[in-house]
Amino acid sequence: MRINRRQKTFTGETEMIYMKKLCKSRTDRKIAGVCGGIAEYIGIDSTLVRLALVLFCLAGGSGFILYLIAALIMPEE
């Protein structure tokens, strides 16, 4: 999700600045939308983020804990 913000330049003109905000996806979600939101923020395919999550889960379970924390902390889109 992008947030628009106005900023004045040195010449006094107003220009728009686009800022990214990390949030859960409503459209690209399988469970809570965390992977879809991260993929949208980074600009990659959500399948790659989900694959990385599975690899972290298989490597000691740290991915599962990180996913739960992100699902609780990240705001909705």
N, CA, C and O atoms as CSV, one atom per row, in Angstrom:
chain,resi,resn,atom,element,x,y,z
A,1,MET,N,N,0.842,-1.165,0.000
A,1,MET,CA,C,0.000,0.000,0.000
A,1,MET,C,C,0.891,1.232,0.000
A,1,MET,O,O,1.907,1.267,0.694
A,2,ARG,N,N,0.525,2.214,-0.752
A,2,ARG,CA,C,1.300,3.436,-0.805
A,2,ARG,C,C,0.517,4.575,-0.174
A,2,ARG,O,O,-0.695,4.695,-0.357
A,3,ILE,N,N,1.214,5.388,0.553
A,3,ILE,CA,C,0.606,6.535,1.196
A,3,ILE,C,C,1.111,7.790,0.492
A,3,ILE,O,O,2.316,7.964,0.311
A,4,ASN,N,N,0.202,8.647,0.102
A,4,ASN,CA,C,0.589,9.885,-0.565
A,4,ASN,C,C,0.885,10.954,0.478
A,4,ASN,O,O,0.179,11.079,1.479
A,5,ARG,N,N,1.922,11.709,0.231
A,5,ARG,CA,C,2.280,12.806,1.109
A,5,ARG,C,C,2.758,13.973,0.258
A,5,ARG,O,O,3.504,13.777,-0.701
A,6,ARG,N,N,2.348,15.145,0.591
A,6,ARG,CA,C,2.761,16.324,-0.170
A,6,ARG,C,C,3.996,16.947,0.464
A,6,ARG,O,O,4.145,16.969,1.686
A,7,GLN,N,N,4.873,17.449,-0.387
A,7,GLN,CA,C,6.097,18.081,0.081
A,7,GLN,C,C,6.360,19.301,-0.786
A,7,GLN,O,O,6.190,19.256,-2.004
A,8,LYS,N,N,6.774,20.388,-0.153
A,8,LYS,CA,C,7.111,21.598,-0.898
A,8,LYS,C,C,8.577,21.557,-1.310
A,8,LYS,O,O,9.447,21.148,-0.541
A,9,THR,N,N,8.829,21.992,-2.549
A,9,THR,CA,C,10.202,22.034,-3.047
A,9,THR,C,C,10.804,23.402,-2.723
A,9,THR,O,O,10.136,24.264,-2.153
A,10,PHE,N,N,12.060,23.589,-3.088
A,10,PHE,CA,C,12.736,24.856,-2.839
A,10,PHE,C,C,12.108,26.006,-3.630
A,10,PHE,O,O,12.191,27.163,-3.219
A,11,THR,N,N,11.482,25.684,-4.764
A,11,THR,CA,C,10.866,26.725,-5.582
A,11,THR,C,C,9.457,27.053,-5.120
A,11,THR,O,O,8.822,27.947,-5.681
A,12,GLY,N,N,8.959,26.362,-4.124
A,12,GLY,CA,C,7.624,26.629,-3.613
A,12,GLY,C,C,6.548,25.744,-4.222
A,12,GLY,O,O,5.386,25.829,-3.826
A,13,GLU,N,N,6.914,24.899,-5.175
A,13,GLU,CA,C,5.945,23.997,-5.797
A,13,GLU,C,C,5.678,22.819,-4.873
A,13,GLU,O,O,6.511,22.469,-4.038
A,14,THR,N,N,4.518,22.218,-5.030
A,14,THR,CA,C,4.150,21.056,-4.228
A,14,THR,C,C,4.300,19.810,-5.089
A,14,THR,O,O,3.826,19.766,-6.225
A,15,GLU,N,N,4.961,18.805,-4.541
A,15,GLU,CA,C,5.106,17.537,-5.263
A,15,GLU,C,C,4.623,16.404,-4.364
A,15,GLU,O,O,4.611,16.528,-3.140
A,16,MET,N,N,4.224,15.299,-4.992
A,16,MET,CA,C,3.728,14.132,-4.258
A,16,MET,C,C,4.872,13.168,-4.019
A,16,MET,O,O,5.699,12.929,-4.899
A,17,ILE,N,N,4.908,12.623,-2.824
A,17,ILE,CA,C,5.883,11.599,-2.459
A,17,ILE,C,C,5.106,10.324,-2.161
A,17,ILE,O,O,4.099,10.360,-1.454
A,18,TYR,N,N,5.564,9.213,-2.689
A,18,TYR,CA,C,4.921,7.933,-2.447
A,18,TYR,C,C,5.761,7.138,-1.464
A,18,TYR,O,O,6.932,6.856,-1.720
A,19,MET,N,N,5.167,6.782,-0.355
A,19,MET,CA,C,5.856,6.012,0.671
A,19,MET,C,C,5.198,4.640,0.764
A,19,MET,O,O,3.973,4.527,0.719
A,20,LYS,N,N,6.014,3.603,0.893
A,20,LYS,CA,C,5.482,2.256,1.058
A,20,LYS,C,C,5.195,1.998,2.525
A,20,LYS,O,O,5.882,2.511,3.408
A,21,LYS,N,N,4.172,1.196,2.770
A,21,LYS,CA,C,3.829,0.812,4.130
A,21,LYS,C,C,3.667,-0.703,4.152
A,21,LYS,O,O,2.946,-1.268,3.329
A,22,LEU,N,N,4.331,-1.352,5.086
A,22,LEU,CA,C,4.245,-2.797,5.218
A,22,LEU,C,C,2.946,-3.152,5.926
A,22,LEU,O,O,2.732,-2.765,7.075
A,23,CYS,N,N,2.080,-3.890,5.239
A,23,CYS,CA,C,0.815,-4.310,5.833
A,23,CYS,C,C,0.380,-5.630,5.201
A,23,CYS,O,O,0.876,-6.019,4.143
A,24,LYS,N,N,-0.555,-6.310,5.864
A,24,LYS,CA,C,-1.057,-7.583,5.362
A,24,LYS,C,C,-1.908,-7.357,4.120
A,24,LYS,O,O,-2.636,-6.369,4.026
A,25,SER,N,N,-1.811,-8.270,3.181
A,25,SER,CA,C,-2.566,-8.168,1.939
A,25,SER,C,C,-3.975,-8.723,2.121
A,25,SER,O,O,-4.169,-9.741,2.785
A,26,ARG,N,N,-4.942,-8.054,1.535
A,26,ARG,CA,C,-6.319,-8.566,1.546
A,26,ARG,C,C,-6.605,-9.432,0.327
A,26,ARG,O,O,-7.449,-10.327,0.378
A,27,THR,N,N,-5.900,-9.164,-0.770
A,27,THR,CA,C,-6.176,-9.886,-2.005
A,27,THR,C,C,-5.288,-11.107,-2.202
A,27,THR,O,O,-5.736,-12.111,-2.756
A,28,ASP,N,N,-4.034,-11.037,-1.758
A,28,ASP,CA,C,-3.081,-12.135,-1.968
A,28,ASP,C,C,-2.806,-12.811,-0.633
A,28,ASP,O,O,-1.720,-12.680,-0.068
A,29,ARG,N,N,-3.798,-13.533,-0.138
A,29,ARG,CA,C,-3.635,-14.180,1.165
A,29,ARG,C,C,-4.045,-15.641,1.078
A,29,ARG,O,O,-4.957,-16.016,0.342
A,30,LYS,N,N,-3.345,-16.442,1.849
A,30,LYS,CA,C,-3.688,-17.856,2.017
A,30,LYS,C,C,-4.156,-18.104,3.439
A,30,LYS,O,O,-5.150,-18.798,3.653
A,31,ILE,N,N,-3.450,-17.541,4.419
A,31,ILE,CA,C,-3.836,-17.692,5.826
A,31,ILE,C,C,-4.169,-16.321,6.413
A,31,ILE,O,O,-5.332,-16.026,6.689
A,32,ALA,N,N,-3.150,-15.487,6.603
A,32,ALA,CA,C,-3.383,-14.175,7.221
A,32,ALA,C,C,-2.972,-13.010,6.324
A,32,ALA,O,O,-3.222,-11.858,6.676
A,33,GLY,N,N,-2.356,-13.275,5.189
A,33,GLY,CA,C,-1.946,-12.218,4.270
A,33,GLY,C,C,-0.555,-11.665,4.524
A,33,GLY,O,O,-0.157,-10.671,3.916
A,34,VAL,N,N,0.191,-12.307,5.424
A,34,VAL,CA,C,1.523,-11.817,5.769
A,34,VAL,C,C,2.481,-11.956,4.588
A,34,VAL,O,O,3.160,-10.993,4.234
A,35,CYS,N,N,2.544,-13.112,3.988
A,35,CYS,CA,C,3.469,-13.341,2.863
A,35,CYS,C,C,3.114,-12.457,1.670
A,35,CYS,O,O,4.004,-11.926,1.005
A,36,GLY,N,N,1.829,-12.298,1.397
A,36,GLY,CA,C,1.403,-11.419,0.309
A,36,GLY,C,C,1.777,-9.974,0.565
A,36,GLY,O,O,2.172,-9.261,-0.358
A,37,GLY,N,N,1.656,-9.532,1.809
A,37,GLY,CA,C,2.031,-8.163,2.157
A,37,GLY,C,C,3.518,-7.923,2.060
A,37,GLY,O,O,3.952,-6.873,1.586
A,38,ILE,N,N,4.305,-8.890,2.507
A,38,ILE,CA,C,5.762,-8.766,2.416
A,38,ILE,C,C,6.194,-8.753,0.953
A,38,ILE,O,O,7.054,-7.964,0.563
A,39,ALA,N,N,5.600,-9.625,0.148
A,39,ALA,CA,C,5.947,-9.682,-1.269
A,39,ALA,C,C,5.586,-8.381,-1.978
A,39,ALA,O,O,6.346,-7.909,-2.824
A,40,GLU,N,N,4.455,-7.804,-1.651
A,40,GLU,CA,C,4.050,-6.535,-2.252
A,40,GLU,C,C,4.991,-5.408,-1.835
A,40,GLU,O,O,5.330,-4.549,-2.648
A,41,TYR,N,N,5.406,-5.410,-0.591
A,41,TYR,CA,C,6.318,-4.380,-0.082
A,41,TYR,C,C,7.681,-4.461,-0.759
A,41,TYR,O,O,8.260,-3.440,-1.131
A,42,ILE,N,N,8.193,-5.691,-0.918
A,42,ILE,CA,C,9.512,-5.880,-1.533
A,42,ILE,C,C,9.440,-5.763,-3.052
A,42,ILE,O,O,10.399,-5.333,-3.693
A,43,GLY,N,N,8.297,-6.149,-3.625
A,43,GLY,CA,C,8.142,-6.089,-5.071
A,43,GLY,C,C,8.489,-7.387,-5.769
A,43,GLY,O,O,8.955,-7.374,-6.908
A,44,ILE,N,N,8.265,-8.525,-5.091
A,44,ILE,CA,C,8.530,-9.826,-5.694
A,44,ILE,C,C,7.254,-10.660,-5.656
A,44,ILE,O,O,6.245,-10.241,-5.090
A,45,ASP,N,N,7.307,-11.834,-6.259
A,45,ASP,CA,C,6.168,-12.733,-6.282
A,45,ASP,C,C,5.954,-13.339,-4.894
A,45,ASP,O,O,6.915,-13.693,-4.211
A,46,SER,N,N,4.705,-13.454,-4.488
A,46,SER,CA,C,4.408,-13.966,-3.150
A,46,SER,C,C,4.775,-15.439,-2.996
A,46,SER,O,O,4.979,-15.903,-1.875
A,47,THR,N,N,4.861,-16.173,-4.084
A,47,THR,CA,C,5.256,-17.575,-4.022
A,47,THR,C,C,6.682,-17.715,-3.486
A,47,THR,O,O,6.977,-18.658,-2.752
A,48,LEU,N,N,7.558,-16.792,-3.846
A,48,LEU,CA,C,8.934,-16.838,-3.346
A,48,LEU,C,C,8.983,-16.595,-1.843
A,48,LEU,O,O,9.767,-17.225,-1.134
A,49,VAL,N,N,8.152,-15.688,-1.360
A,49,VAL,CA,C,8.108,-15.420,0.083
A,49,VAL,C,C,7.552,-16.627,0.813
A,49,VAL,O,O,8.050,-16.984,1.880
A,50,ARG,N,N,6.528,-17.264,0.257
A,50,ARG,CA,C,5.949,-18.456,0.885
A,50,ARG,C,C,6.945,-19.610,0.892
A,50,ARG,O,O,7.010,-20.369,1.858
A,51,LEU,N,N,7.716,-19.744,-0.177
A,51,LEU,CA,C,8.740,-20.785,-0.239
A,51,LEU,C,C,9.817,-20.544,0.819
A,51,LEU,O,O,10.265,-21.485,1.473
A,52,ALA,N,N,10.230,-19.294,0.987
A,52,ALA,CA,C,11.211,-18.963,2.025
A,52,ALA,C,C,10.648,-19.258,3.413
A,52,ALA,O,O,11.378,-19.721,4.289
A,53,LEU,N,N,9.366,-18.996,3.620
A,53,LEU,CA,C,8.727,-19.284,4.902
A,53,LEU,C,C,8.742,-20.781,5.190
A,53,LEU,O,O,9.032,-21.193,6.313
A,54,VAL,N,N,8.435,-21.585,4.197
A,54,VAL,CA,C,8.456,-23.045,4.373
A,54,VAL,C,C,9.866,-23.523,4.704
A,54,VAL,O,O,10.044,-24.390,5.559
A,55,LEU,N,N,10.859,-22.965,4.033
A,55,LEU,CA,C,12.244,-23.351,4.318
A,55,LEU,C,C,12.639,-22.982,5.744
A,55,LEU,O,O,13.322,-23.757,6.412
A,56,PHE,N,N,12.222,-21.815,6.218
A,56,PHE,CA,C,12.499,-21.422,7.608
A,56,PHE,C,C,11.762,-22.322,8.587
A,56,PHE,O,O,12.287,-22.638,9.655
A,57,CYS,N,N,10.538,-22.743,8.231
A,57,CYS,CA,C,9.793,-23.648,9.116
A,57,CYS,C,C,10.477,-25.010,9.219
A,57,CYS,O,O,10.520,-25.611,10.293
A,58,LEU,N,N,11.006,-25.485,8.107
A,58,LEU,CA,C,11.682,-26.780,8.108
A,58,LEU,C,C,13.046,-26.720,8.802
A,58,LEU,O,O,13.563,-27.743,9.252
A,59,ALA,N,N,13.621,-25.528,8.888
A,59,ALA,CA,C,14.938,-25.364,9.501
A,59,ALA,C,C,14.802,-24.944,10.962
A,59,ALA,O,O,15.343,-23.914,11.364
A,60,GLY,N,N,14.106,-25.712,11.734
A,60,GLY,CA,C,14.032,-25.443,13.163
A,60,GLY,C,C,12.754,-24.796,13.645
A,60,GLY,O,O,12.577,-24.626,14.852
A,61,GLY,N,N,11.861,-24.432,12.754
A,61,GLY,CA,C,10.582,-23.861,13.173
A,61,GLY,C,C,10.584,-22.370,13.409
A,61,GLY,O,O,9.591,-21.822,13.887
A,62,SER,N,N,11.685,-21.692,13.083
A,62,SER,CA,C,11.734,-20.248,13.315
A,62,SER,C,C,10.765,-19.494,12.411
A,62,SER,O,O,10.269,-18.432,12.790
A,63,GLY,N,N,10.489,-20.025,11.224
A,63,GLY,CA,C,9.554,-19.375,10.301
A,63,GLY,C,C,8.151,-19.317,10.850
A,63,GLY,O,O,7.452,-18.324,10.647
A,64,PHE,N,N,7.720,-20.355,11.541
A,64,PHE,CA,C,6.376,-20.391,12.121
A,64,PHE,C,C,6.221,-19.317,13.191
A,64,PHE,O,O,5.196,-18.637,13.247
A,65,ILE,N,N,7.224,-19.164,14.030
A,65,ILE,CA,C,7.168,-18.160,15.097
A,65,ILE,C,C,7.184,-16.754,14.500
A,65,ILE,O,O,6.430,-15.887,14.940
A,66,LEU,N,N,8.039,-16.523,13.499
A,66,LEU,CA,C,8.100,-15.214,12.854
A,66,LEU,C,C,6.783,-14.881,12.151
A,66,LEU,O,O,6.341,-13.733,12.174
A,67,TYR,N,N,6.156,-15.885,11.527
A,67,TYR,CA,C,4.873,-15.663,10.858
A,67,TYR,C,C,3.797,-15.277,11.872
A,67,TYR,O,O,3.020,-14.356,11.621
A,68,LEU,N,N,3.741,-15.958,12.998
A,68,LEU,CA,C,2.748,-15.629,14.016
A,68,LEU,C,C,2.954,-14.217,14.565
A,68,LEU,O,O,1.990,-13.476,14.762
A,69,ILE,N,N,4.197,-13.851,14.809
A,69,ILE,CA,C,4.477,-12.501,15.300
A,69,ILE,C,C,4.068,-11.455,14.259
A,69,ILE,O,O,3.452,-10.443,14.595
A,70,ALA,N,N,4.418,-11.708,12.994
A,70,ALA,CA,C,4.066,-10.763,11.927
A,70,ALA,C,C,2.553,-10.660,11.753
A,70,ALA,O,O,2.033,-9.573,11.501
A,71,ALA,N,N,1.841,-11.784,11.886
A,71,ALA,CA,C,0.384,-11.763,11.747
A,71,ALA,C,C,-0.269,-10.938,12.846
A,71,ALA,O,O,-1.318,-10.334,12.626
A,72,LEU,N,N,0.331,-10.908,14.007
A,72,LEU,CA,C,-0.224,-10.137,15.128
A,72,LEU,C,C,0.159,-8.652,15.023
A,72,LEU,O,O,-0.630,-7.781,15.390
A,73,ILE,N,N,1.353,-8.367,14.529
A,73,ILE,CA,C,1.862,-6.986,14.525
A,73,ILE,C,C,1.468,-6.199,13.287
A,73,ILE,O,O,1.116,-5.024,13.393
A,74,MET,N,N,1.519,-6.823,12.115
A,74,MET,CA,C,1.271,-6.088,10.855
A,74,MET,C,C,-0.180,-5.631,10.775
A,74,MET,O,O,-1.091,-6.399,11.084
A,75,PRO,N,N,-0.401,-4.379,10.361
A,75,PRO,CA,C,-1.780,-3.888,10.208
A,75,PRO,C,C,-2.413,-4.410,8.921
A,75,PRO,O,O,-1.714,-4.837,8.003
A,76,GLU,N,N,-3.737,-4.371,8.866
A,76,GLU,CA,C,-4.464,-4.756,7.652
A,76,GLU,C,C,-4.273,-3.666,6.598
A,76,GLU,O,O,-3.973,-2.518,6.925
A,77,GLU,N,N,-4.447,-4.036,5.348
A,77,GLU,CA,C,-4.307,-3.103,4.240
A,77,GLU,C,C,-5.419,-2.079,4.263
A,77,GLU,O,O,-5.469,-1.202,3.400
